[in-house]
Amino acid sequence: MSPLDVEHLRLGTRASRLATTQSGFVARRLTELLEHPVELVHVRTQGDADRTTSLSALGGTGVFVAALREALLESRCDVAVHSLKDLPTTQPPELAFVTPEREDPRDALCARDGLTVETLPRGGRVGTGSPRRAAQLQAARPDLEIVDIRGNVETRLARALGEDADLDAVVLAFAGLSRLGRTEVVSEVLDPAVVAPAPGQGALAVEARSADLADGGPLAEAFAALDHRPTRLAVTAERAVLARLEAGCSAPIGAYARLEDGELVMSAVVGRVDGAEQLTHTARVAVGPDLADAAADTEARELGVRVAERLLADGAARLAPLTAAAPPAPREPQRGPTGTDDPEVP
């Protein structure tokens, strides 16, 4: 493989408006750090090609990631940007990623007339493509009718807020609306105690070939500057829950980790798809002042596993489609579980 040319860096991205907005942010930061322009390269994924089939029917795992990773490995681009919640939890050794500072990971209700979860009418129709959101909403409001929807942000918003709206509300990630400058449509930012976000929600993964980062050159330095350690620790814990539970996008699992006063606090929920029952568990670990210490990563990962183990002991496998009967064995790259749910398509 020829040496990486950082003066002509190509950044691979999905073509949706949200994806290109997120990738544009990363491209601008890399341009500042490398002092050279970065070219955006659109890559079409399996999830983009099929806009109507549900994620669980498409297979979920890696459906919005595989094509970007293939482009990286085939040197059709040099860097790729993913929504972190789309990434399988098993990382291929040929690739490595960093996590810029996370946006607000919570979900947002976008409802007609400024309605909230509490004030939606009895039997109100709420749109989402996420089993996780659907289950938690029905746990909070069993009377609601949950409607499965897909599409880009504006298409979904129109289902509740447009002239021909047929829904009372839709639920989207607050982070995506914030990045698109559309937070004015939010009628309620959902408390994670009511609707816990997907593992990694609100965070980006900026990925490159491991070989291009191993020499400590300009790209490695830029990646180090992009990485936000509090975000990295939080999503490491969240993804550890997902990996230990062996849960994909069809399982209603939420996870939320955050740093509080020198401790990493982790909460997770597993529920029945119909919202009739759910389990929650919260734990914490001191991570010390040096967040860059490799021990902090280990503590974050072990915290996530510990929370998952407690959920399993309490009967999580009875509630949701999980395959975790024992600690997961090593597997092929891109075949681990992923938290993908309700992504934007072009």
Long-range contacts (C-beta under 8 A, 24 or more apart in sequence): 1-75, 1-211, 4-78, 4-212, 4-217, 4-219, 6-34, 6-36, 6-217, 6-218, 6-219, 7-36, 8-36, 8-39, 9-34, 9-36, 9-38, 9-39, 9-78, 9-79, 9-219, 10-38, 10-39, 10-41, 10-76, 10-77, 10-78, 10-79, 11-38, 11-39, 11-40, 11-41, 11-77, 11-78, 11-79, 11-80, 11-81, 12-41, 12-42, 12-43, 12-68, 12-71, 12-72, 12-76, 12-77, 12-79, 12-80, 12-81, 13-40, 13-41, 13-42, 13-43, 13-68, 13-80, 13-81, 14-42, 14-43, 14-44, 14-45, 14-48, 14-64, 14-68, 14-346, 15-42, 15-43, 15-44, 15-48, 15-346, 16-48, 16-152, 16-344, 16-345, 16-346, 17-152, 17-153, 17-154, 17-180, 17-344, 17-346, 18-152, 18-153, 18-176, 18-179, 18-180, 18-344, 19-81, 19-83, 19-344, 21-179, 21-180, 22-81, 22-83, 22-179, 22-204, 23-81, 25-100, 25-179, 26-79, 26-81, 26-100, 26-204, 26-206, 26-226, 29-100, 29-226, 30-79, 30-222, 30-226, 33-221, 33-222, 33-225, 33-226, 34-218, 34-219, 34-222, 38-79, 41-71, 41-76, 41-77, 43-67, 43-68, 43-71, 43-76, 43-77, 43-80, 47-343, 47-345, 48-345, 48-346, 51-150, 51-151, 51-345, 51-346, 52-150, 54-129, 54-148, 54-150, 55-129, 55-249, 55-250, 55-340, 55-341, 55-342, 55-343, 56-131, 56-248, 56-249, 56-250, 60-248, 60-249, 60-250, 60-338, 60-340, 61-88, 61-248, 61-249, 61-334, 61-335, 61-336, 61-337, 61-338, 61-340, 62-86, 62-88, 62-334, 62-335, 62-338, 63-340, 64-340, 64-343, 65-334, 65-338, 66-334, 68-207, 69-95, 69-207, 69-334, 72-207, 72-208, 72-209, 73-209, 78-208, 78-209, 78-212, 78-219, 79-206, 79-207, 79-208, 79-219, 80-206, 80-207, 80-208, 81-204, 81-205, 81-206, 81-207, 82-204, 82-205, 82-207, 83-200, 83-203, 83-204, 83-205, 83-343, 84-200, 84-201, 84-203, 84-204, 84-205, 84-235, 85-198, 85-199, 85-200, 85-201, 85-203, 85-338, 85-339, 85-340, 85-341, 86-338, 86-339, 86-340, 86-343, 87-200, 87-205, 87-239, 87-338, 88-333, 88-334, 88-335, 88-336, 88-337, 88-338, 89-239, 89-240, 89-242, 89-243, 89-336, 89-337, 89-338, 90-243, 90-330, 90-331, 90-332, 90-333, 90-334, 90-335, 90-336, 91-333, 92-333, 92-334, 93-210, 93-333, 94-209, 94-210, 94-211, 94-333, 95-207, 95-208, 95-209, 95-210, 96-207, 96-208, 96-209, 96-210, 96-213, 96-223, 97-205, 97-206, 97-207, 97-208, 98-205, 98-206, 98-223, 98-224, 98-226, 98-227, 98-232, 99-203, 99-204, 99-205, 99-206, 99-227, 99-228, 99-231, 99-232, 99-235, 100-203, 100-204, 100-206, 100-226, 100-227, 100-228, 100-231, 101-228, 101-230, 101-231, 102-175, 102-202, 102-203, 102-228, 102-231, 102-234, 102-235, 103-174, 103-175, 103-178, 103-179, 103-202, 103-203, 104-174, 104-175, 104-178, 104-189, 104-202, 105-173, 105-174, 105-175, 105-192, 105-197, 105-201, 105-202, 105-203, 105-256, 106-174, 106-189, 106-190, 106-191, 106-192, 106-195, 106-197, 106-202, 107-133, 107-171, 107-172, 107-173, 107-174, 107-189, 107-190, 107-195, 107-197, 107-201, 108-171, 108-172, 108-173, 108-174, 108-177, 108-183, 108-186, 108-188, 108-189, 108-190, 109-169, 109-170, 109-171, 109-186, 109-187, 109-188, 109-189, 109-190, 110-157, 110-160, 110-161, 110-169, 110-170, 110-171, 110-172, 110-177, 110-185, 110-186, 110-187, 111-160, 111-168, 111-169, 111-187, 111-188, 112-160, 112-161, 112-165, 112-168, 112-169, 114-187, 115-168, 115-169, 115-187, 116-187, 116-188, 117-141, 117-188, 117-190, 117-194, 120-144, 120-168, 120-169, 121-168, 124-168, 124-169, 125-166, 125-167, 125-168, 125-169, 126-167, 126-168, 126-169, 126-170, 126-171, 127-156, 127-159, 127-160, 127-167, 127-169, 127-170, 127-171, 128-170, 128-171, 128-342, 129-341, 129-342, 129-343, 130-171, 130-198, 130-341, 130-342, 131-249, 131-250, 131-251, 131-252, 131-273, 131-341, 132-196, 132-198, 132-251, 132-252, 132-253, 132-254, 132-341, 133-171, 133-195, 133-341, 133-342, 134-252, 134-273, 134-275, 135-252, 135-271, 135-272, 135-273, 135-274, 135-275, 135-278, 136-194, 136-195, 136-196, 136-252, 136-254, 136-269, 136-271, 136-275, 136-278, 137-171, 137-195, 137-275, 138-274, 138-275, 138-276, 139-271, 139-275, 139-276, 139-277, 139-278, 140-194, 140-195, 140-275, 142-275, 142-276, 150-342, 150-345, 151-344, 151-345, 152-344, 152-345, 152-346, 153-177, 153-180, 153-182, 153-344, 157-182, 157-185, 161-185, 171-195, 171-342, 172-342, 173-197, 173-201, 173-202, 173-342, 174-202, 175-201, 175-202, 176-344, 192-254, 192-256, 192-267, 193-267, 195-254, 196-254, 196-255, 196-256, 196-267, 196-268, 196-269, 196-280, 197-254, 197-255, 197-256, 198-253, 198-254, 198-255, 198-339, 198-340, 198-341, 199-235, 199-238, 199-239, 199-241, 199-242, 199-253, 199-254, 199-255, 199-339, 200-235, 200-238, 200-239, 200-339, 201-339, 203-231, 203-234, 203-235, 229-291, 229-292, 229-296, 230-259, 230-291, 232-297, 233-257, 233-259, 233-264, 233-287, 233-291, 233-296, 233-297, 233-300, 234-258, 234-259, 234-264, 234-300, 236-297, 236-300, 236-301, 236-304, 237-264, 237-266, 237-300, 237-301, 237-303, 237-304, 237-307, 238-266, 238-268, 238-304, 238-339, 239-304, 239-339, 240-300, 240-301, 240-302, 240-303, 240-304, 240-305, 240-308, 241-266, 241-268, 241-304, 241-305, 241-307, 241-308, 241-311, 242-337, 242-338, 242-339, 243-304, 243-328, 243-336, 243-337, 244-304, 244-305, 244-308, 244-309, 244-312, 244-324, 244-327, 244-328, 245-270, 245-308, 245-311, 245-312, 245-316, 245-320, 245-322, 245-324, 245-337, 246-322, 246-323, 246-324, 246-328, 246-337, 247-320, 247-321, 247-322, 247-324, 247-337, 248-321, 248-337, 248-338, 248-340, 249-338, 249-339, 249-340, 249-341, 250-321, 251-320, 251-321, 251-322, 252-278, 252-320, 253-320, 253-339, 255-304, 255-307, 255-339, 257-300, 257-303, 257-304, 259-287, 260-284, 262-286, 262-287, 262-288, 262-289, 263-287, 264-299, 264-300, 264-303, 266-303, 266-304, 266-307, 267-307, 268-307, 268-308, 268-311, 270-311, 270-316, 270-319, 270-320, 270-322, 271-319, 271-320, 272-319, 272-320, 273-320, 277-319, 278-319, 279-311, 279-314, 279-315, 279-316, 279-319, 281-307, 281-310, 281-311, 281-314, 282-307, 283-307, 283-310
